[in-house]
Amino acid sequence: MPKKGPTGRFWSVLSTLNVLAMVFPVILFRQADSEGAQLVATCVLVVVVFLLAIIDSIGILLAYSLKDN
């Protein structure tokens, strides 16, 4: 009997949320006009990527652990 895991819908929602979460930091980085603004935008971008990695890892672990047996 095949094991069930996250469906295509799960991966679609997860990737869509990741893209939407990255829109603001990328726009902020592209609009930075001074070195200080670029530094702040870079820090925001790094923090968002780090938080998304943690949140995605937790979500994937939960999706695999809560699957139907």
N, C-alpha and C positions, 0 to 999 in steps of 0.2 A: 504494500500500500504506500503510495507516494506521500511524502510529508508536505504539508501545506505551509507556505511562508507568506511573506508580504505579497500582495497582488500588484498588478500594474498600476492600479489606482493609487495605492500607497506611494509608489515611487514617483508617480506624476505629481501628486500633491506635495511631496517632500521637495522635489526639484523646483516646482513653481514657487513655493515659499522661500527657497534659497535664493532664487533669482530676484524675487520681489524684495527680499531683505538686503540684497546687494545693490539695489538701484540707488538708494540715497547716498551711501558712501562713495559710489563711483561718480555720481553727479557732483557731490561735494568736492571730490578730488579734481575733477575736470574744471570746476569753476574757481579753484584756488588761484589767486593772482599774486600772492606774495609768498615768501619762503615760510613765514609763520603759518599761513593758512594751509600751505602744502603739508607742513609737518603735522598739523592738527588733523587734516583730512587723511593722511597716511596712518596716523594712530587710530582714528576711527575705523578705517578700513581693516586694519590688522585685528582690532578688538572684535569687530563684527565677524570676520572670518573665524577667529578663535571660538567665539560663542556659537556660531553655526556648526562648527565641527563637534563641539560638545553636545549640543542639542540634537544634531543628527545622529550621533553615536547612541545617545540615550533612546531616541525614537526607534532606531533600527533594532537595538537590543530588546526593547519592549515588543516590537512587532514580531520578532522571532520567538520571544519567550511566551507570548500570549496566543500563539497560533493554535489552531484546533489539532488535537492529536488523532 
